[in-house]
Amino acid sequence: MSFIFNKRSREAASWLKKEVAEQKVRYRKIVAEQDAIAPKRDRWVAEFLERIQTRGYHVHFNTMRKIAAEEIPQRPKRKFKVIF
């Protein structure tokens, strides 16, 4: 099966270029915001991991299950990824 691709009009190409530039600006802003809260996010994760090991979480209604330290995955050595 062959497809016929039409060239973009100048207006469409111009709009696409502008849109891509705007999205890159938005992405950089989001990454900067996420990097700024990195220490806070690390603290949230540590508190969560501590909580599920000491208090546990609800499996069903009032049944709680604690997570053993061996079940907690190791944190990757890479930087936190921003995905949206």
N, CA, C and O atoms as a DFTB+ gen file, in Angstrom:
336 C
 N C O
     1  1       0.852      -1.171       0.000
     2  2       0.000       0.000       0.000
     3  2       0.895       1.231       0.000
     4  3       1.811       1.331       0.816
     5  1       0.652       2.117      -0.859
     6  2       1.458       3.331      -0.897
     7  2       0.626       4.508      -0.399
     8  3      -0.588       4.570      -0.595
     9  1       1.304       5.413       0.235
    10  2       0.647       6.598       0.758
    11  2       1.122       7.809      -0.022
    12  3       2.274       7.867      -0.453
    13  1       0.261       8.748      -0.196
    14  2       0.621       9.996      -0.851
    15  2       0.728      11.057       0.241
    16  3      -0.230      11.329       0.963
    17  1       1.918      11.647       0.343
    18  2       2.142      12.681       1.340
    19  2       2.189      14.027       0.646
    20  3       2.957      14.222      -0.296
    21  1       1.387      14.933       1.100
    22  2       1.411      16.290       0.565
    23  2       2.395      17.110       1.358
    24  3       2.563      16.905       2.560
    25  1       3.040      18.030       0.695
    26  2       3.917      18.942       1.410
    27  2       3.075      19.858       2.276
    28  3       1.935      20.180       1.943
    29  1       3.652      20.271       3.385
    30  2       2.945      21.207       4.253
    31  2       2.912      22.583       3.593
    32  3       3.829      22.982       2.875
    33  1       1.846      23.270       3.859
    34  2       1.780      24.651       3.378
    35  2       2.722      25.503       4.218
    36  3       3.152      25.094       5.296
    37  1       3.032      26.676       3.718
    38  2       3.920      27.570       4.483
    39  2       3.310      27.919       5.828
    40  3       4.006      27.996       6.841
    41  1       2.008      28.129       5.825
    42  2       1.334      28.487       7.080
    43  2       1.424      27.340       8.088
    44  3       1.677      27.558       9.272
    45  1       1.214      26.122       7.602
    46  2       1.281      24.957       8.495
    47  2       2.696      24.753       9.012
    48  3       2.888      24.456      10.191
    49  1       3.683      24.910       8.146
    50  2       5.078      24.751       8.564
    51  2       5.453      25.816       9.581
    52  3       6.144      25.539      10.561
    53  1       4.992      27.036       9.340
    54  2       5.268      28.128      10.272
    55  2       4.609      27.865      11.623
    56  3       5.230      28.058      12.669
    57  1       3.345      27.424      11.600
    58  2       2.631      27.129      12.841
    59  2       3.335      26.008      13.598
    60  3       3.501      26.084      14.815
    61  1       3.748      24.965      12.873
    62  2       4.412      23.829      13.511
    63  2       5.724      24.247      14.165
    64  3       6.027      23.827      15.282
    65  1       6.496      25.068      13.476
    66  2       7.771      25.544      14.035
    67  2       7.532      26.354      15.304
    68  3       8.241      26.190      16.297
    69  1       6.520      27.234      15.265
    70  2       6.182      28.051      16.438
    71  2       5.705      27.167      17.589
    72  3       6.103      27.371      18.736
    73  1       4.868      26.202      17.289
    74  2       4.332      25.300      18.315
    75  2       5.444      24.494      18.986
    76  3       5.455      24.350      20.208
    77  1       6.364      23.975      18.204
    78  2       7.484      23.208      18.754
    79  2       8.332      24.087      19.672
    80  3       8.738      23.649      20.748
    81  1       8.600      25.315      19.255
    82  2       9.385      26.238      20.079
    83  2       8.677      26.520      21.402
    84  3       9.311      26.542      22.457
    85  1       7.355      26.737      21.346
    86  2       6.595      26.996      22.576
    87  2       6.606      25.782      23.503
    88  3       6.717      25.929      24.720
    89  1       6.494      24.600      22.936
    90  2       6.510      23.392      23.760
    91  2       7.869      23.181      24.414
    92  3       7.943      22.729      25.557
    93  1       8.934      23.501      23.705
    94  2      10.268      23.375      24.306
    95  2      10.435      24.330      25.472
    96  3      11.037      23.974      26.485
    97  1       9.905      25.544      25.339
    98  2       9.956      26.517      26.438
    99  2       9.175      25.989      27.635
   100  3       9.654      26.051      28.768
   101  1       7.955      25.462      27.384
   102  2       7.143      24.903      28.475
   103  2       7.863      23.733      29.147
   104  3       7.852      23.624      30.373
   105  1       8.484      22.862      28.360
   106  2       9.181      21.708      28.909
   107  2      10.348      22.148      29.789
   108  3      10.541      21.614      30.881
   109  1      11.123      23.120      29.316
   110  2      12.253      23.602      30.131
   111  2      11.764      24.191      31.448
   112  3      12.417      24.036      32.481
   113  1      10.613      24.870      31.415
   114  2      10.038      25.438      32.641
   115  2       9.626      24.323      33.597
   116  3       9.882      24.407      34.798
   117  1       8.992      23.286      33.073
   118  2       8.580      22.160      33.910
   119  2       9.790      21.465      34.517
   120  3       9.781      21.127      35.701
   121  1      10.834      21.247      33.718
   122  2      12.055      20.604      34.222
   123  2      12.680      21.447      35.325
   124  3      13.118      20.911      36.343
   125  1      12.724      22.761      35.131
   126  2      13.292      23.646      36.155
   127  2      12.487      23.565      37.449
   128  3      13.064      23.520      38.535
   129  1      11.149      23.546      37.340
   130  2      10.309      23.428      38.534
   131  2      10.533      22.091      39.234
   132  3      10.608      22.041      40.462
   133  1      10.640      21.015      38.467
   134  2      10.865      19.694      39.054
   135  2      12.240      19.613      39.713
   136  3      12.386      19.004      40.773
   137  1      13.241      20.220      39.093
   138  2      14.581      20.236      39.693
   139  2      14.587      21.039      40.990
   140  3      15.299      20.699      41.935
   141  1      13.791      22.104      41.030
   142  2      13.733      22.950      42.225
   143  2      13.127      22.209      43.418
   144  3      13.511      22.458      44.560
   145  1      12.184      21.305      43.159
   146  2      11.563      20.588      44.276
   147  2      12.216      19.223      44.529
   148  3      11.679      18.414      45.286
   149  1      13.350      18.965      43.910
   150  2      14.012      17.662      44.063
   151  2      14.278      17.297      45.525
   152  3      13.982      16.168      45.918
   153  1      14.826      18.203      46.352
   154  2      15.050      17.826      47.753
   155  2      13.753      17.481      48.483
   156  3      13.706      16.546      49.283
   157  1      12.703      18.252      48.195
   158  2      11.403      17.999      48.824
   159  2      10.853      16.651      48.355
   160  3      10.320      15.885      49.157
   161  1      10.980      16.360      47.058
   162  2      10.489      15.098      46.514
   163  2      11.256      13.918      47.118
   164  3      10.664      12.886      47.433
   165  1      12.559      14.072      47.277
   166  2      13.357      13.006      47.900
   167  2      12.891      12.744      49.324
   168  3      12.837      11.597      49.768
   169  1      12.554      13.818      50.038
   170  2      12.050      13.662      51.407
   171  2      10.694      12.955      51.394
   172  3      10.439      12.098      52.241
   173  1       9.820      13.305      50.441
   174  2       8.509      12.654      50.327
   175  2       8.672      11.159      50.080
   176  3       7.980      10.345      50.691
   177  1       9.581      10.806      49.191
   178  2       9.806       9.390      48.874
   179  2      10.331       8.655      50.104
   180  3       9.876       7.555      50.416
   181  1      11.295       9.267      50.805
   182  2      11.853       8.634      52.005
   183  2      10.770       8.443      53.065
   184  3      10.713       7.391      53.702
   185  1       9.915       9.440      53.262
   186  2       8.827       9.326      54.237
   187  2       7.847       8.229      53.834
   188  3       7.376       7.469      54.680
   189  1       7.545       8.148      52.556
   190  2       6.636       7.110      52.072
   191  2       7.219       5.722      52.310
   192  3       6.526       4.830      52.800
   193  1       8.494       5.537      51.963
   194  2       9.127       4.232      52.147
   195  2       9.188       3.847      53.625
   196  3       8.994       2.685      53.980
   197  1       9.455       4.823      54.472
   198  2       9.487       4.557      55.916
   199  2       8.095       4.181      56.411
   200  3       7.944       3.281      57.238
   201  1       7.077       4.876      55.899
   202  2       5.698       4.639      56.333
   203  2       5.219       3.245      55.922
   204  3       4.572       2.566      56.719
   205  1       5.518       2.808      54.708
   206  2       5.016       1.496      54.291
   207  2       5.793       0.353      54.951
   208  3       5.341      -0.792      54.956
   209  1       6.974       0.677      55.513
   210  2       7.708      -0.360      56.237
   211  2       7.302      -0.436      57.705
   212  3       7.412      -1.495      58.323
   213  1       6.837       0.668      58.263
   214  2       6.466       0.664      59.679
   215  2       4.956       0.476      59.870
   216  3       4.531      -0.385      60.640
   217  1       4.150       1.279      59.173
   218  2       2.691       1.167      59.293
   219  2       2.114       0.163      58.324
   220  3       1.185      -0.571      58.661
   221  1       2.656       0.126      57.125
   222  2       2.120      -0.740      56.093
   223  2       1.091      -0.011      55.253
   224  3       0.958       1.210      55.331
   225  1       0.369      -0.770      54.453
   226  2      -0.682      -0.203      53.622
   227  2      -1.877      -1.151      53.633
   228  3      -1.745      -2.332      53.957
   229  1      -3.024      -0.628      53.280
   230  2      -4.247      -1.425      53.300
   231  2      -4.286      -2.373      52.105
   232  3      -4.226      -1.946      50.952
   233  1      -4.386      -3.662      52.404
   234  2      -4.535      -4.664      51.359
   235  2      -6.019      -4.845      51.064
   236  3      -6.440      -4.907      49.909
   237  1      -6.803      -4.928      52.141
   238  2      -8.245      -5.081      52.001
   239  2      -8.907      -4.563      53.269
   240  3      -8.558      -4.985      54.372
   241  1      -9.847      -3.665      53.118
   242  2     -10.612      -3.087      54.209
   243  2      -9.699      -2.681      55.363
   244  3      -9.069      -1.626      55.290
   245  1      -9.605      -3.486      56.432
   246  2      -8.759      -3.115      57.564
   247  2      -7.524      -4.015      57.674
   248  3      -6.847      -4.002      58.702
   249  1      -7.226      -4.784      56.645
   250  2      -6.051      -5.648      56.647
   251  2      -4.851      -4.856      56.133
   252  3      -4.853      -4.356      55.009
   253  1      -3.829      -4.755      56.979
   254  2      -2.621      -3.998      56.619
   255  2      -1.487      -4.970      56.306
   256  3      -1.436      -6.073      56.851
   257  1      -0.582      -4.553      55.427
   258  2       0.606      -5.335      55.107
   259  2       1.807      -4.409      55.161
   260  3       1.816      -3.352      54.529
   261  1       2.822      -4.810      55.920
   262  2       4.071      -4.055      55.977
   263  2       5.006      -4.575      54.891
   264  3       5.002      -5.760      54.556
   265  1       5.800      -3.667      54.355
   266  2       6.763      -4.018      53.323
   267  2       8.126      -4.208      53.984
   268  3       8.601      -3.329      54.703
   269  1       8.741      -5.341      53.741
   270  2      10.077      -5.598      54.294
   271  2      11.110      -4.767      53.552
   272  3      10.927      -4.438      52.380
   273  1      12.185      -4.431      54.231
   274  2      13.246      -3.617      53.619
   275  2      13.810      -4.287      52.371
   276  3      14.232      -3.603      51.438
   277  1      13.821      -5.621      52.345
   278  2      14.357      -6.347      51.187
   279  2      13.463      -6.172      49.948
   280  3      13.924      -6.335      48.819
   281  1      12.196      -5.843      50.165
   282  2      11.264      -5.677      49.052
   283  2      11.333      -4.284      48.415
   284  3      10.809      -4.075      47.321
   285  1      11.969      -3.350      49.089
   286  2      12.079      -1.988      48.573
   287  2      13.172      -1.971      47.499
   288  3      14.308      -2.358      47.774
   289  1      12.843      -1.527      46.282
   290  2      13.862      -1.497      45.232
   291  2      14.920      -0.428      45.508
   292  3      14.644       0.574      46.169
   293  1      16.108      -0.647      45.008
   294  2      17.182       0.330      45.160
   295  2      16.901       1.527      44.262
   296  3      16.400       1.386      43.147
   297  1      17.229       2.684      44.766
   298  2      17.027       3.899      43.982
   299  2      18.052       3.940      42.855
   300  3      19.232       3.679      43.090
   301  1      17.625       4.263      41.632
   302  2      18.585       4.361      40.528
   303  2      19.564       5.506      40.755
   304  3      19.233       6.482      41.428
   305  1      20.748       5.394      40.208
   306  2      21.783       6.412      40.411
   307  2      21.661       7.557      39.404
   308  3      22.513       8.444      39.366
   309  1      20.619       7.539      38.601
   310  2      20.418       8.591      37.607
   311  2      19.572       9.728      38.179
   312  3      18.955       9.602      39.236
   313  1      19.565      10.823      37.457
   314  2      18.746      11.967      37.830
   315  2      17.273      11.629      37.604
   316  3      16.945      10.838      36.720
   317  1      16.397      12.221      38.393
   318  2      14.953      12.033      38.246
   319  2      14.525      12.515      36.872
   320  3      14.913      13.605      36.450
   321  1      13.732      11.720      36.171
   322  2      13.288      12.093      34.830
   323  2      11.955      12.824      34.890
   324  3      11.051      12.424      35.623
   325  1      11.841      13.876      34.129
   326  2      10.582      14.599      34.015
   327  2       9.890      14.096      32.767
   328  3      10.402      14.229      31.655
   329  1       8.715      13.515      32.968
   330  2       7.934      12.999      31.844
   331  2       6.537      13.565      31.964
   332  3       5.912      13.477      33.021
   333  1       6.054      14.139      30.899
   334  2       4.691      14.672      30.912
   335  2       4.037      14.424      29.582
   336  3       2.881      14.797      29.382
